[in-house]
Amino acid sequence: MADVQPEHGYTKIADALLENIPFFKLNGTQLSIILVVLRYTYGFQRKDHELSLTFFANATGLGKTQVDREIKQLIEKNVLVVTRESTFTEARKLGLNKNYDTWKVDN
């Protein structure tokens, strides 16, 4: 059994955000993507981070095509925000839209 203790690291998330995410109709892939975004943004005290499709695929165990499709959906639904588009040498920067009242997802 893993020794999971807060003193070994934790991600600080506002209670209101964490409590409201389950009310939105998100599929499993979308929820996995959101968790990865939360870990690599809030988990390192930042609002956004460079996150490539390969990174998401490795972090979730899902295929890049599936991850790409669901990230596009989350961006269209205003759940994720792109703070910088990708280039040939850098991945795009993504963050979570913490204003969940503006998410275009059924709840």
Backbone hydrogen bonds, N-H to C=O, Kabsch-Sander energy under -0.5 kcal/mol:
donor,donor_aa,acceptor,acceptor_aa,energy
4,V,2,A,-1.4
5,Q,3,D,-0.8
8,H,5,Q,-2.1
9,G,6,P,-2.1
12,K,10,Y,-0.5
13,I,11,T,-0.7
18,L,14,A,-2.3
19,E,15,D,-3.0
20,N,16,A,-1.3
21,I,17,L,-1.8
23,F,20,N,-1.5
24,F,21,I,-1.7
25,K,106,D,-3.2
26,L,24,F,-1.6
31,L,27,N,-2.4
32,S,28,G,-2.3
33,I,29,T,-2.3
34,I,30,Q,-2.4
35,L,31,L,-2.4
36,V,32,S,-2.1
37,V,33,I,-2.6
38,L,34,I,-2.8
39,R,35,L,-2.4
40,Y,36,V,-2.4
41,T,37,V,-0.9
41,T,38,L,-0.5
43,G,38,L,-1.9
44,F,41,T,-1.8
45,Q,42,Y,-1.9
46,R,41,T,-2.2
49,H,94,L,-1.8
51,L,49,H,-0.5
51,L,92,R,-2.1
56,F,52,S,-2.3
57,A,53,L,-2.8
58,N,54,T,-2.5
59,A,55,F,-2.6
60,T,56,F,-1.9
61,G,57,A,-2.2
62,L,57,A,-0.5
67,V,63,G,-2.5
68,D,64,K,-2.8
69,R,65,T,-2.3
70,E,66,Q,-2.2
71,I,67,V,-2.6
72,K,68,D,-2.2
73,Q,69,R,-1.7
74,L,70,E,-2.4
75,I,71,I,-2.3
76,E,72,K,-2.6
77,K,73,Q,-2.2
78,N,75,I,-1.6
79,V,74,L,-2.6
80,L,74,L,-1.5
81,V,95,G,-2.8
83,T,81,V,-0.7
83,T,93,K,-2.2
84,R,93,K,-1.1
87,T,90,E,-2.6
93,K,84,R,-2.4
94,L,49,H,-2.5
94,L,92,R,-0.5
95,G,81,V,-1.9
97,N,79,V,-3.3
98,K,96,L,-1.1
100,Y,98,K,-1.7
102,T,99,N,-2.3
103,W,100,Y,-1.1
104,K,77,K,-3.3
105,V,103,W,-0.7
